[in-house]
Amino acid sequence: MEFATFAERADAMAAEEGDLATVALVAETLAAAGPDASPEADRDPTDSDDLAIVARFLRGAVFPGWDGRKLSVGPSLCHEALARAAGANVTADDVEDRLAETGEIGAVAAQLDLGGQTGLAAFGGGGDAGADDLTVREVYEELVAVAEATGDGSESFRLDTLFGLFNRATPSEATYLARLVLGEMRIGVGGGALRDATAEAFLGASVTTPTEERDEDDRTDELVALVERALQVTNDHGRVAELARDEGEAGLRDVSLAVGRPVRSMLAQAGTVADAMDAWGSAVAETKYDGARVQIHYEERADDNEGADGAGDPDDGPVSIYSRNMEDVTAALPELVEHVRAHATAPAILDGEAVAVDDDGEPLPFQAILRRFRRKYDVDRMREEVRVELRAFDCLHAAGDDLLDAPLTERHDRLREVLDEGVSEVLVSDDAAEVEAFEAEALAAGHEGVMLKRPDSTYDPGNRGKEWLKRKPDVETLDLVVTGAEWGEGRRAELFGTFEVSVRVADESGDASGEHAVVGKVATGITDEELADLTDLLEPHVRSESGQTVTFAPEVVFEVGYEEIQTSPTYDSGYALRFPRFLAVREDKGADDADTLTRLRRLAGDGDDGADGGDDSADADESGDGERDATGAE
Ligand SMILES: Nc1ncnc2c1ncn2[C@@H]1O[C@H](COP(=O)(O)OP(=O)(O)OP(=O)(O)O)[C@@H](O)[C@H]1O
């Protein structure tokens, strides 16, 4: 598919307000992304099967959700590439000034007079001004090269490659290139719309026909659920679209988990022992460990010596560990690798928490695990300072069996079979007093709270449903996206001093990657040393700067403590936090995991209390969970 065609279709989606009409446009685009069906002789020789790429691009992604590759292109690199393609009179600062005016990089890219900068394009990276029109596949291949560039010179390779693409782009193409590179398409296509369109385009579902006009034996909901399930299992809209087109329902039914390919984590809502007992009659109670979520994949290998030193080459070992965002964190946690190699008895996918413990094995506060999690350097030294242990609490796959659809109690049995140490203790009880005593004990032992789970619940990847409840007495913290900052004064002039923090806002289609609404400014609770670290962490994400104030691309999440949520005209969320204080950087969370405006409203007592599910209604993007979809079937 020509990239211009993709851009044209994306424009049409962005202009469309109705959910069903958007799904129809997406379905047409998916259907048109395959190879040309015309006879061989008439076929365009550049014609290729771009379905998987187009499906991912529509969601602003280059790679499948499970794929660890990242473009590593921040706003400043993108601005620089745009400025170069716009000619000698435009600088990256000019791009930032325009961004401060228009507020959106796609619009800025479209306004610039790009192209024709042949001289600079000669330096590496595919700048090939004046060549044929860009195709979707070419854009994809260039972006793969950007993501895979490493070592000396990779930064300038990335810049040159992006410049080469922008230099060949029409205004409309430039809009979507810039947004794609920064991961925000803003065309109102949520994961739910893409799922529904896949079912419509390739399985004959009637998503765009209003429910009351459908045949009695209409199977739309069933087909949509089938696509949804395949998305949960594969974490790849591209692959699922191809399967639906090429192998139909049977192909989707056959997809299975793969050891080494991460799955989205099942999430919890807040709830009490009484809520659990009222809803289910009995509950599985478990300690809520205050650590970082890990998903561990163990692939048994003939040459894997039990208890061997797993720290050798974690990239190639039988154990891989992923964060809640499916980022590979294996290298940061060698003791968990060793633990699993020594104690796993069969290939498995395990869900659990990595917790920091002191010399007596007692839990350390959450901040301690953050010093270890995702660490790339000094792992051995930090290992001496902070010890990490595994508390496994779920099992998604064991010895060749996928267990997503098995009840929790069965998954626990399989977990204990497959891992003989490091499994969390559980209590299954129908006695509320007994569960409350369990909770009191967990808190007395220094844990964060308890998890309450429905005993027969299946594992629902990416979903924040009502099957898992979390009960923690101290809930007055929010995970907020850092959207801006002000430079400090005096001796702190080189450091950010005050941080603007925001909740996520889901747009009407449930697309969670869009807007943010400010809830406050955080300046307390931060030491000078932390300020220096935070400045280093946030500087690459600066989007625009004006006087003392900067704005950031939404990437970094702070855990923020507060005393109260008040209504306030000061911020665009309509709320302000009373006494906000910085607690930690949530290294384990991305911007899409931050708290939402809906949750803020509910905590402030303004929400729809009955429908707890309103919380984080757009929490999952890749799989399309939690989104209000066009079928209304959610
Ligand atoms: N026994 C357990 N079962 C499930 N999750 C647990 C358990 N112990 C600790 N946890 C942690 O608690 C979290 C459950 O809360 P939730 O799904 O809302 O995630 P979260 O947004 O990271 O929440 P929080 O900030 O409260 O940890 C899990 O993501 C996991 O990291």
The ligand as a MOL file (V3000), in Angstrom:
LIG
                    3D

  0  0  0     0  0            999 V3000
M  V30 BEGIN CTAB
M  V30 COUNTS 31 33 0 0 0
M  V30 BEGIN ATOM
M  V30 1 N -0.6340 -12.0850 45.1350 0
M  V30 2 C -0.7470 -11.1840 44.1690 0
M  V30 3 N -1.6060 -11.3690 43.1280 0
M  V30 4 C -1.7460 -10.4630 42.1500 0
M  V30 5 N -1.0780 -9.2910 42.1080 0
M  V30 6 C -0.2180 -9.0310 43.1270 0
M  V30 7 C -0.0170 -9.9660 44.1890 0
M  V30 8 N 0.8980 -9.4300 45.0240 0
M  V30 9 C 1.2470 -8.2530 44.5340 0
M  V30 10 N 0.5900 -7.9850 43.3950 0
M  V30 11 C 0.7330 -6.7310 42.6050 0
M  V30 12 O -0.4520 -6.0050 42.7830 0
M  V30 13 C -0.9230 -5.5140 41.5530 0
M  V30 14 C -2.4220 -5.5780 41.5530 0
M  V30 15 O -2.9400 -4.3150 41.3920 0
M  V30 16 P -3.2090 -3.7330 39.9440 0
M  V30 17 O -3.6010 -4.8300 39.0450 0
M  V30 18 O -4.1330 -2.6170 40.1190 0
M  V30 19 O -1.7720 -3.2400 39.4740 0
M  V30 20 P -1.0990 -1.8310 39.7710 0
M  V30 21 O -1.8090 -0.7920 38.9800 0
M  V30 22 O 0.3500 -2.0280 39.5460 0
M  V30 23 O -1.4400 -1.6090 41.2760 0
M  V30 24 P -0.5910 -1.1600 42.4930 0
M  V30 25 O -0.0570 0.1920 42.1470 0
M  V30 26 O -1.6330 -1.1870 43.5720 0
M  V30 27 O 0.4790 -2.1990 42.6760 0
M  V30 28 C -0.3580 -6.4210 40.4980 0
M  V30 29 O -0.1150 -5.7430 39.2810 0
M  V30 30 C 0.9090 -6.9530 41.1170 0
M  V30 31 O 2.0180 -6.1820 40.6910 0
M  V30 END ATOM
M  V30 BEGIN BOND
M  V30 1 1 1 2
M  V30 2 1 2 3
M  V30 3 2 2 7
M  V30 4 2 3 4
M  V30 5 1 4 5
M  V30 6 2 5 6
M  V30 7 1 6 7
M  V30 8 1 6 10
M  V30 9 1 7 8
M  V30 10 2 8 9
M  V30 11 1 9 10
M  V30 12 1 10 11
M  V30 13 1 11 12
M  V30 14 1 11 30
M  V30 15 1 12 13
M  V30 16 1 13 14
M  V30 17 1 13 28
M  V30 18 1 14 15
M  V30 19 1 15 16
M  V30 20 2 16 17
M  V30 21 1 16 18
M  V30 22 1 16 19
M  V30 23 1 19 20
M  V30 24 2 20 21
M  V30 25 1 20 22
M  V30 26 1 20 23
M  V30 27 1 23 24
M  V30 28 2 24 25
M  V30 29 1 24 26
M  V30 30 1 24 27
M  V30 31 1 28 29
M  V30 32 1 28 30
M  V30 33 1 30 31
M  V30 END BOND
M  V30 END CTAB
M  END
